[in-house]
Amino acid sequence: MTEKEDLETRLKIAKSKLDNKNTKENKKEGIFLGNAFKLGTELVAAVAVGVIIGFILDNWFGTKPLLIILFFLLGSAAGIFNVIKAAKKMQQK
């Protein structure tokens, strides 16, 4: 082999190693962002469902702010509980 061919071979090997490393790092970042999005969505969804239920019940019973506040607090507690539960599952994996 000539020096030129040897250099080209070394360059190809180095490029493939860099590509593999970048691919692995991008996958880790994608998994991290996906998990963060999942946890945020769990919390927001639980609070939103609680507020909507409280709003509907308030209109139905005529107790304007009481049930919205109560179900907001219940939805917040449920959201936090869901986030903790999901985080523990992620940690086990």
N, C-alpha and C positions, 0 to 999 in steps of 0.2 A: 504494500500500500504506500501511496505517496503521502507526503505531508498534507497536501490539500484534501485528499479523501479522508485522512485521519481527523483533520480539523472539522470537516463537514459531519462526520459521524459523531464526534463529540458534541457538536452544536445541536444535532438532532436529539441526542440523548438528553442534553440539558433542557431543551425546549419541552420535551415530553414530560420530564420531571416537574417543570414549572407549571405546565398545564394541569397535571394531576393534582398538584398541591392547591392551585387556585380553584379547581372544581370541588375539592373536599371542603375548602374554606367557604365557598359560596353555598354549599349544601348546609353547612352548620349555621350560617347566617340566616338562611331561609327557614330552617327549622326553628331557630330562636324567634324570628319575627312572627312566624305562624303561631307559636305558643303564646307570645305576648298578645297577639290579636285575639286569640281564643279567650284568654283570661279577661281582657277588656270587654269583649262582647258578652261574656257570661255575666259580668257585673252590670253592665248597662241594660241588658235585656231583662234581668230580674227586677231592677228598679222601675223600668218602663212598664212592665206587666203589672207590678204592684200599684203604680200610680193610675193606670188605666182602670184596673178593677176598682180602686177607691173612687175614682171619678164617676164611674157608672153607678156604683152603689150610692154615692152621695146624691146623684140626680134622682135615683129611684126612691130613696128614703127621705130626701129633703134635709139632710144634715150636712150642708155644704162643706166646711173645711175639715170636719172631724175624720171622716173615713179616708179622705185623700192623704192626710197626714199619717194616719194609722197604717194604711197599706203602703205608703212610701217607706216607712220605717221597717215594716215587715219585708218588703221587697229588697231593701238595702241589706238587711240581715241575711236574707236568703242568697243574695248575690255574693256577699262576702263568704258565706259558707260554701257556695259552689266554687268560688275561686280557690279557697283553701283546699277543698277536696281535689280539684283538678291539678293544683300545683303539687300535691302529694303524689298523685298518679304519675305526673311527669318526672318527679324526682326519683321514683322507683325504677323507671325505665332508664 
